[in-house]
Amino acid sequence: MSDTSPTNPNGGTEEFSSARVVRLVGRVFGPLLGAVAIFGQHMMLLGRAFTWLFRRPFRLRLYLEQMEFIGVGSMPIIMLVGFFSGAVTALQAITALAMFDQQRWVGYGVGVSLARELAPVFTALMITARAGSAMATELGSMRITEQIDALSTFAVNPVHYLVTPRLVASILMLPIMTMVFNVVGLLGAYIISILVYQIDFGQVLELFRHWVDPLDYVQGLIKAVIFGVAMALTACYQGFNVRGGAKEVGRATTAAVVSSSVSVLVLDYFLIEIMNVIWPSHGM
Amino acid sequence: MTNGGPTRDDRWQIQVRGLHKSFGSQEVLRGIDLDIERGKTNIVIGGSGQGKSVLMKHLMGLLQPDSGQICVDGEDIVGLDEVAIGKVQRKFGMVFQYAALFDSLNVVENIAFPLIERYHLPKSEILDRVRDLLRRLDLANVPGVEEKFPGELSGGMRKRVGLARALVDRPKILLYDEPTTGLDPIASKNVDEMIRRTADDFGVTSVVISHDMASTFRIADRIAMLYDGTIIACGTPAELLAAPHPRLREFVEPSGAVKFGASS
């Protein structure tokens, strides 16, 4: 064997080369195929969750509980982050605009930044950290303690009972929380610009009203809906597919938060590109 | 064991023939033949990873086999649609290893869960049935038990609440998944008594999956041993002890629970 073994890595027997090629292809395309498979499983879960949405029984209580948890429960953190985001953006805008003595544009700057980017993205990230992590942990714990299997024994479909309400509640609550973020953010900006920096309110308001378009808010809310789907889907997928023990639940929670956050930011980029195509005159 | 399809016989509640199941390249069940006797305590023993839980999920229609037949009360449940399987599943109650109570629901809501999900019964009737079970399973005398959440219950109480939830829809067959795992000998004995008493009081057919030999020989009417995806021995405890299969001997002897060669 040693006589026929290739000393040159480029040479060798045909068998040896083909094995190397297979390994190389596996190494290059393996992770890619894995990623495609996981994406496919997410889409299948999404499809099943939506199919069950229209089937009886409707269990309104579960939807309301999730809306309360995702929406009302997240209100304090959204208001806190929203207020400071608006205030900080106003502060930075005023510093930059002061170079041209154009501080009155601060209302427009903050308004449009909040509407299109800050409010939907920060809201999604905050709710991912708070509710997404909790969803993954709860479903993961239910899986390892056989509660999900127990549902099946009562002829209750676990996707219907657990995933659909979380998905629907996220889709409904993320836009609402985004609007809360917008309002509180503008309040923060108002306090910094008008009360602290004494910029003329009439001018700030006039430029805000003239230049910030309702479409800016529509775009932000569309993003919020899509971020809601991504967040709930990722969290439920991770929680639902836990195998093993407590350590795996922790791993699933981390994976849910990391992949939700990354998908929010990646989706944000692609959504901007798509919206710039749909509303070409509106892109700045 | 008979080969081919099962014949209708009132003695047997469940009859399994030639059951095969693989997950990917791993063949878990390789032609299971098993009879579950009506109204008796039937125990399936076997080591870890031998496919006991997979077999149990098949009995209840939670998993579909690759091939084979599972007859419940003479009706083959393989390949039935979702609605028909749902009807078959109502004949079963399952008691999970660690009770699998829903954390977010209190004791009453947990026990009432199957009734709420399956029927539109008045609240008072549901409550009556739940309280009746709490009484019969010695849970009613625990102060404030109805409002307690699973996290506030002891292991033994959780098992009984799990049993109550399995019994509330008046099943004909009760499946127990390793009910004595992780319990001390006294608690284990209590669970054994609970299984026997439930079988007598409620007239159910019990199917217990276990690897606790002492418990098995205490309560079994019939024992089947699962090894390497097939049933290698099946019969009454006396039959198995009189003519033990070598694998069964290997499995049972270390526990010192019973002595072979005896007639009971």
Interface residues (C-beta under 8 A of the other chain):
Chain A: P57 S141 M142 T145 E146 Q147 D149 A150 S152 T153 F154 A155 V156
Chain B: M60 L62 I85 G86 Q89 R90 F92 G93 M94 F96 Q97 Y98 A100 L101 F102 D103 F113 P114 E117 R118
